[in-house]
Amino acid sequence: MVKNMAKFCSNCGAQISDTGKFCAVCGTAAQPPAQPAQVVPPQQQAASAPQPIQQSIYQQRPVQPQYQQQNQQPPAAAKKKSKAPFIIGGAVVLVAALVVVGIVTKGFGIIENTESPGSASISPVESSPANVNVPKNASDEELLAYNYIEFTTEFWQMGMESDEAGLMYVADYFYAWSAANACSMRYTVDCLLELKGSPPAEDERLRDWDMIAALGWASPFPYFFEGVVLDALADSAGAAECYRKAALNPNSHDGMEDFKTIRDLDVDALKALKATLDELEDNIFRSTGEQRFIFIPRDENNFDVDYLREKALACLEAEEEDLIGAYDYYYAAMQLNPFDGDGYAYLVIVSLYMNVGELVEDYMQAGLEVDPQNQRLIYLQNIAEGVREQ
């Protein structure tokens, strides 16, 4: 666990843990000495109990999007002690008050889409990994893979640091990145082992590209490594399409091409790599606790906050209003930028519509903790306090 955080990014000024090798905000390589910034809370049953693969390990199974399940209940609020300076006595009352002042509409008038900050490219370190066990006499191709694991491990560690600081949704951002990264390479190794005649034992790990991608939409690696597997299967057209979709993600970078060499590793090297990835994957999911991953339908544009907000609004404007769908898209958008108070404001409003007072208070508090000057959240807080005083 990283304890001392005394260095800062030379490019954007964000704080970096003393063992971090890159800035988690802008991706700039760390100078001698950002602050952990969180995965949208993972859906436990999806992450912990996937069905074993039938037939070939690299065949995909259709995924039922979370919000389309029948009779689904609104998500429970995160269990944490409230420090908010207000108490919401009833979501229905607050909704009524907001309607009176004319801000709760299908278009969420007070919460207009704001331009989402551009995502900087974040790439694995190029030095020899220090925090993972690298086999002796490892080839250059193996070193690349273990560098990727170290990069992913740092994201997981920053998630734990954020958790310890009480920033649950910031922690989710890092857990999402690390989970999507670790599962992507691990599933690729599983597929390559089968293609080389040494399939891994069946277990309950995720072996579905759609579900792996849903662990963390900020990561371009699910599309990238799916392309690597399709390349190994001689499906050049399918691989090219996956690489194209990965390249759309602003977190993609030219160095990703080097990871294609994982296809050249022999069975022994792949097995050693899998053992390390299995352990990392287990650690990540163990850390997420009661948090949920949001399994919205996979799309190459899901890295874009504005795109997700538009999808949420479409759910609300549909002939049959889909509150759970809107909630899931707004939550996924908040996961991509947990420091933007507007994302929490959207969730406050949709939680009001769902009449889940716990969530209203939770998102209001969490949003003000990371963005205390956000005018939309302050406005909603003032409305809530006015209702309480009546």
C-alpha positions as CSV (number, residue, x, y, z in Angstrom):
1,M,0.0,0.0,0.0
2,V,1.3,3.4,-0.9
3,K,1.6,5.6,2.2
4,N,3.6,8.7,1.3
5,M,2.2,11.0,-1.4
6,A,4.6,13.8,-1.8
7,K,5.2,14.3,-5.5
8,F,3.1,16.2,-8.1
9,C,2.6,15.9,-11.8
10,S,4.8,18.3,-13.8
11,N,2.1,18.8,-16.4
12,C,-1.2,19.3,-14.5
13,G,-0.1,19.6,-10.9
14,A,-2.1,16.6,-9.6
15,Q,-0.6,14.7,-6.7
16,I,1.0,11.4,-7.4
17,S,1.8,8.6,-4.9
18,D,5.5,8.2,-4.2
19,T,5.6,4.9,-6.0
20,G,3.4,6.0,-9.0
21,K,5.1,6.1,-12.3
22,F,2.5,8.2,-14.2
23,C,-0.2,10.8,-13.5
24,A,-3.6,9.3,-13.2
25,V,-5.2,12.6,-14.4
26,C,-3.3,13.5,-17.5
27,G,-1.0,10.4,-18.1
28,T,2.3,12.3,-17.9
29,A,5.2,10.2,-16.7
30,A,5.9,11.0,-13.1
31,Q,9.0,13.0,-12.2
32,P,10.6,12.0,-8.8
33,P,7.4,12.3,-7.0
34,A,-2.1,12.5,-8.6
35,Q,-3.9,11.9,-6.1
36,P,-5.9,8.7,-6.5
37,A,-8.8,10.0,-8.0
38,Q,-12.9,5.2,-8.5
39,V,-15.6,1.7,-11.0
40,V,-19.1,2.5,-10.9
41,P,-20.1,0.3,-8.2
42,P,-19.9,-3.3,-9.4
43,Q,-22.9,-5.5,-9.7
44,Q,-21.8,-8.3,-7.5
45,Q,-23.7,-11.2,-9.0
46,A,-22.4,-10.3,-12.5
47,A,-18.8,-10.1,-11.3
48,S,-18.7,-13.0,-8.9
49,A,-20.9,-15.6,-10.6
50,P,-20.5,-15.6,-14.4
51,Q,-21.5,-18.9,-16.1
52,P,-18.8,-21.2,-17.2
53,I,-17.9,-21.1,-20.9
54,Q,-19.6,-23.7,-23.1
55,Q,-17.7,-25.2,-26.0
56,S,-14.8,-23.0,-27.0
57,I,-13.5,-20.6,-24.4
58,Y,-13.3,-17.6,-26.8
59,Q,-17.0,-17.9,-27.9
60,Q,-19.0,-15.0,-26.6
61,R,-22.4,-15.3,-24.9
62,P,-25.1,-12.6,-25.2
63,V,-25.4,-10.3,-22.2
64,Q,-28.7,-9.1,-20.7
65,P,-28.2,-5.4,-19.9
66,Q,-28.9,-4.8,-16.2
67,Y,-31.6,-2.3,-16.6
68,Q,-33.6,-4.5,-19.0
69,Q,-34.1,-7.2,-16.4
70,Q,-37.7,-7.7,-15.3
71,N,-38.9,-6.3,-12.0
72,Q,-35.6,-4.8,-11.1
73,Q,-35.5,-2.8,-7.9
74,P,-33.7,0.5,-7.6
75,P,-30.1,0.1,-6.3
76,A,-29.5,0.4,-2.6
77,A,-27.6,3.4,-1.3
78,A,-24.0,2.9,-0.3
79,K,-23.7,2.2,3.4
80,K,-21.6,5.0,4.9
81,K,-22.0,7.4,7.7
82,S,-23.6,10.7,6.6
83,K,-21.7,13.9,7.0
84,A,-24.1,16.0,5.0
85,P,-25.4,19.2,6.6
86,F,-28.9,18.4,5.6
87,I,-31.4,15.5,5.9
88,I,-33.9,14.6,3.2
89,G,-37.0,13.5,5.0
90,G,-38.9,12.3,1.9
91,A,-38.0,12.1,-1.7
92,V,-41.6,12.6,-2.8
93,V,-41.9,15.9,-0.9
94,L,-38.7,17.1,-2.4
95,V,-39.8,16.2,-5.9
96,A,-43.0,18.1,-5.4
97,A,-41.0,21.1,-4.3
98,L,-38.7,20.9,-7.3
99,V,-41.6,20.7,-9.6
100,V,-43.1,23.8,-8.0
101,V,-39.9,25.8,-8.8
102,G,-40.0,24.4,-12.3
103,I,-36.6,22.5,-12.4
104,V,-37.7,18.9,-12.6
105,T,-38.6,18.3,-16.3
106,K,-37.9,15.6,-18.8
107,G,-35.0,17.7,-20.0
108,F,-33.6,18.3,-16.5
109,G,-33.5,22.0,-17.3
110,I,-31.2,22.9,-14.4
111,I,-28.7,20.2,-15.3
112,E,-27.8,21.0,-18.9
113,N,-25.1,18.9,-20.5
114,T,-21.7,20.5,-19.9
115,E,-18.7,19.8,-22.0
116,S,-16.9,16.8,-20.5
117,P,-13.2,17.2,-19.8
118,G,-11.0,15.5,-22.4
119,S,-9.5,12.2,-21.2
120,A,-5.7,12.2,-21.4
121,S,-4.0,9.1,-22.7
122,I,-2.8,6.9,-19.9
123,S,-0.2,4.3,-20.8
124,P,1.7,1.6,-18.9
125,V,5.1,2.4,-17.7
126,E,8.0,1.5,-19.9
127,S,10.5,0.5,-17.1
128,S,10.9,-2.9,-15.7
129,P,8.0,-3.6,-13.3
130,A,8.9,-3.5,-9.6
131,N,5.7,-4.5,-7.9
132,V,5.0,-7.9,-9.6
133,N,7.0,-11.1,-9.7
134,V,8.6,-11.3,-13.1
135,P,10.1,-14.7,-14.2
136,K,13.8,-14.8,-14.4
137,N,15.2,-14.4,-18.0
138,A,11.9,-13.0,-19.1
139,S,11.7,-12.2,-22.8
140,D,10.9,-8.7,-24.0
141,E,7.4,-9.8,-24.8
142,E,6.9,-11.1,-21.3
143,L,8.3,-7.9,-19.8
144,L,5.7,-5.9,-21.8
145,A,3.0,-8.0,-20.4
146,Y,4.3,-7.6,-16.8
147,N,4.6,-3.9,-17.3
148,Y,0.9,-3.9,-18.2
149,I,0.2,-5.8,-15.0
150,E,2.1,-3.3,-12.9
151,F,0.3,-0.4,-14.5
152,T,-3.0,-2.1,-13.7
153,T,-1.9,-2.9,-10.2
154,E,-1.2,0.8,-9.6
155,F,-4.7,1.6,-10.6
156,W,-6.0,-1.0,-8.1
157,Q,-3.8,0.5,-5.3
158,M,-5.0,4.0,-6.0
159,G,-8.6,2.7,-5.7
160,M,-7.7,1.3,-2.2
161,E,-6.2,4.6,-1.2
162,S,-9.3,6.5,-2.3
163,D,-11.4,4.0,-0.3
164,E,-9.3,4.7,2.7
165,A,-9.8,8.5,2.2
166,G,-13.6,7.9,2.2
167,L,-14.0,8.7,-1.6
168,M,-16.0,5.7,-2.5
169,Y,-17.0,6.9,-6.0
170,V,-13.4,8.0,-6.8
171,A,-12.2,4.6,-5.7
172,D,-14.8,3.0,-8.1
173,Y,-13.2,4.9,-11.0
174,F,-9.8,3.2,-10.3
175,Y,-11.4,-0.2,-9.5
176,A,-13.2,0.0,-12.8
177,W,-10.0,0.7,-14.8
178,S,-8.1,-2.1,-13.0
179,A,-10.9,-4.6,-13.3
180,A,-11.4,-4.1,-17.0
181,N,-7.6,-4.1,-17.7
182,A,-6.9,-7.2,-15.6
183,C,-9.9,-9.2,-17.0
184,S,-9.1,-8.2,-20.6
185,M,-5.5,-9.6,-20.5
186,R,-6.5,-12.6,-18.4
187,Y,-9.3,-13.7,-20.8
188,T,-6.9,-13.1,-23.7
189,V,-4.4,-15.5,-22.1
190,D,-7.1,-18.0,-21.5
191,C,-8.0,-17.9,-25.2
192,L,-4.4,-18.2,-26.3
193,L,-3.8,-21.1,-24.1
194,E,-6.7,-22.9,-25.6
195,L,-5.5,-22.1,-29.1
196,K,-2.1,-23.5,-28.2
197,G,-3.7,-26.8,-27.1
198,S,-3.5,-26.1,-23.3
199,P,-6.9,-24.7,-22.2
200,P,-7.2,-23.5,-18.6
201,A,-9.4,-25.3,-16.1
202,E,-13.0,-24.1,-16.1
203,D,-13.8,-21.6,-13.4
204,E,-16.2,-18.8,-12.8
205,R,-14.1,-16.0,-14.2
206,L,-15.6,-13.6,-16.7
207,R,-15.2,-14.9,-20.2
208,D,-17.5,-12.5,-22.1
209,W,-16.1,-9.4,-23.8
210,D,-19.3,-7.4,-23.3
211,M,-19.3,-8.0,-19.6
212,I,-15.6,-7.4,-19.3
213,A,-15.9,-4.1,-21.1
214,A,-18.8,-3.1,-18.8
215,L,-16.4,-3.3,-15.8
216,G,-14.8,0.0,-16.8
217,W,-15.8,2.0,-19.8
218,A,-12.8,4.3,-19.6
219,S,-10.5,1.4,-20.5
220,P,-9.8,0.8,-24.2
221,F,-8.3,-2.6,-23.5
222,P,-11.4,-4.8,-23.7
223,Y,-11.8,-3.9,-27.4
224,F,-8.1,-4.0,-28.0
225,F,-7.5,-7.5,-26.5
226,E,-10.7,-8.8,-28.2
227,G,-9.0,-7.8,-31.4
228,V,-5.8,-9.6,-30.4
229,V,-7.8,-12.8,-29.9
230,L,-9.6,-12.4,-33.2
231,D,-6.2,-11.9,-34.8
232,A,-5.0,-15.1,-33.3
233,L,-8.2,-16.8,-34.8
234,A,-7.3,-15.4,-38.2
235,D,-10.3,-13.1,-38.2
236,S,-8.6,-10.1,-39.6
237,A,-11.8,-8.2,-40.4
238,G,-13.2,-8.7,-36.9
239,A,-9.8,-7.8,-35.3
240,A,-9.6,-4.6,-37.4
241,E,-13.1,-3.5,-36.2
242,C,-12.1,-4.1,-32.6
243,Y,-8.9,-2.1,-33.0
244,R,-10.9,0.7,-34.6
245,K,-13.2,0.9,-31.7
246,A,-10.4,0.8,-29.2
247,A,-8.7,3.7,-31.0
248,L,-11.8,5.8,-30.6
249,N,-11.2,5.8,-26.9
250,P,-9.1,8.9,-25.9
251,N,-7.2,6.6,-23.4
252,S,-5.8,4.6,-26.3
253,H,-2.2,5.2,-27.3
254,D,0.3,4.1,-29.9
255,G,2.2,1.9,-27.3
256,M,-0.8,-0.4,-27.1
257,E,0.3,-2.0,-30.4
258,D,3.2,-3.6,-28.5
259,F,0.9,-5.7,-26.5
260,K,-0.1,-7.7,-29.6
261,T,3.1,-9.6,-29.0
262,I,1.4,-11.6,-26.2
263,R,0.3,-13.9,-29.1
264,D,3.9,-15.0,-29.5
265,L,4.4,-16.2,-25.9
266,D,4.7,-20.0,-25.4
267,V,2.5,-22.1,-23.2
268,D,4.7,-21.9,-20.1
269,A,5.0,-18.1,-20.3
270,L,1.2,-17.8,-20.7
271,K,0.6,-20.0,-17.7
272,A,2.9,-17.9,-15.5
273,L,1.2,-14.8,-16.8
274,K,-2.2,-16.2,-16.1
275,A,-1.3,-17.1,-12.5
276,T,-0.3,-13.4,-11.9
277,L,-3.4,-12.1,-13.6
278,D,-5.7,-14.4,-11.7
279,E,-4.3,-13.2,-8.4
280,L,-4.6,-9.5,-9.4
281,E,-8.1,-10.1,-10.6
282,D,-9.1,-11.7,-7.3
283,N,-7.5,-8.9,-5.3
284,I,-9.4,-6.2,-7.3
285,F,-12.8,-7.9,-6.9
286,R,-12.1,-8.5,-3.2
287,S,-11.5,-4.8,-2.8
288,T,-14.7,-3.6,-4.4
289,G,-16.8,-5.0,-1.6
290,E,-20.4,-4.0,-2.0
291,Q,-19.8,-1.6,-4.9
292,R,-21.5,-2.3,-8.2
293,F,-20.5,-2.3,-11.8
294,I,-23.1,-0.9,-14.2
295,F,-23.8,-3.2,-17.1
296,I,-25.2,-0.9,-19.7
297,P,-25.2,-2.2,-23.3
298,R,-21.7,-2.2,-24.8
299,D,-20.9,0.6,-27.3
300,E,-17.6,2.0,-28.6
301,N,-18.8,5.5,-27.4
302,N,-19.4,4.5,-23.8
303,F,-16.1,6.3,-22.8
304,D,-17.9,9.6,-23.5
305,V,-19.7,11.3,-20.6
306,D,-22.0,13.4,-22.9
307,Y,-22.9,10.3,-25.0
308,L,-24.0,8.4,-21.8
309,R,-26.0,11.4,-20.6
310,E,-27.8,11.6,-23.9
311,K,-28.6,7.9,-23.6
312,A,-30.0,8.5,-20.1
313,L,-32.2,11.3,-21.4
314,A,-33.5,9.0,-24.2
315,C,-34.5,6.5,-21.5
316,L,-36.5,9.3,-19.8
317,E,-38.1,10.5,-23.0
318,A,-39.1,7.1,-24.2
319,E,-42.8,6.3,-24.6
320,E,-42.4,4.0,-21.7
321,E,-40.2,5.9,-19.2
322,D,-37.2,3.8,-18.2
323,L,-36.0,5.2,-14.9
324,I,-33.6,2.4,-14.1
325,G,-32.1,2.7,-17.6
326,A,-31.6,6.4,-17.0
327,Y,-30.1,5.8,-13.6
328,D,-27.6,3.3,-15.1
329,Y,-26.4,5.6,-17.9
330,Y,-26.1,8.6,-15.5
331,Y,-24.2,6.4,-13.1
332,A,-21.8,5.1,-15.8
333,A,-21.2,8.8,-16.8
334,M,-20.4,9.7,-13.2
335,Q,-18.0,6.8,-13.1
336,L,-16.0,8.3,-16.0
337,N,-15.5,11.6,-14.1
338,P,-16.1,11.2,-10.4
339,F,-14.8,14.7,-9.8
340,D,-17.6,16.5,-11.7
341,G,-20.4,17.5,-9.4
342,D,-22.9,17.7,-12.3
343,G,-22.7,13.9,-12.6
344,Y,-23.9,13.6,-9.0
345,A,-26.6,16.2,-9.7
346,Y,-28.1,14.0,-12.4
347,L,-28.2,11.1,-10.1
348,V,-29.9,13.2,-7.4
349,I,-32.6,14.1,-9.8
350,V,-33.2,10.6,-11.2
351,S,-33.1,9.1,-7.6
352,L,-35.8,11.6,-6.7
353,Y,-37.9,10.3,-9.6
354,M,-37.3,6.7,-8.3
355,N,-38.3,7.8,-4.8
356,V,-35.1,6.5,-3.2
357,G,-34.3,9.1,-0.5
358,E,-31.2,7.3,0.6
359,L,-29.6,7.7,-2.8
360,V,-30.6,11.3,-3.0
361,E,-28.8,12.1,0.2
362,D,-25.8,9.9,-0.7
363,Y,-25.2,11.5,-4.1
364,M,-25.7,15.0,-2.8
365,Q,-23.2,14.4,-0.1
366,A,-20.7,12.6,-2.3
367,G,-20.9,15.3,-5.0
368,L,-20.4,18.2,-2.6
369,E,-17.4,16.4,-1.1
370,V,-15.5,16.3,-4.5
371,D,-17.0,19.4,-6.0
372,P,-18.1,21.7,-3.1
373,Q,-18.6,24.8,-5.3
374,N,-20.9,23.0,-7.8
375,Q,-23.8,25.4,-8.3
376,R,-26.3,22.7,-9.4
377,L,-25.7,20.7,-6.3
378,I,-25.8,23.8,-4.0
379,Y,-29.1,24.7,-5.6
380,L,-30.5,21.3,-5.0
381,Q,-29.2,21.3,-1.5
382,N,-30.9,24.7,-0.8
383,I,-34.2,23.3,-2.1
384,A,-33.8,20.2,0.2
385,E,-33.1,22.3,3.2
386,G,-36.1,24.5,2.4
387,V,-38.3,21.5,2.3
388,R,-36.9,20.2,5.6
389,E,-37.6,23.5,7.3
390,Q,-41.3,23.6,6.2
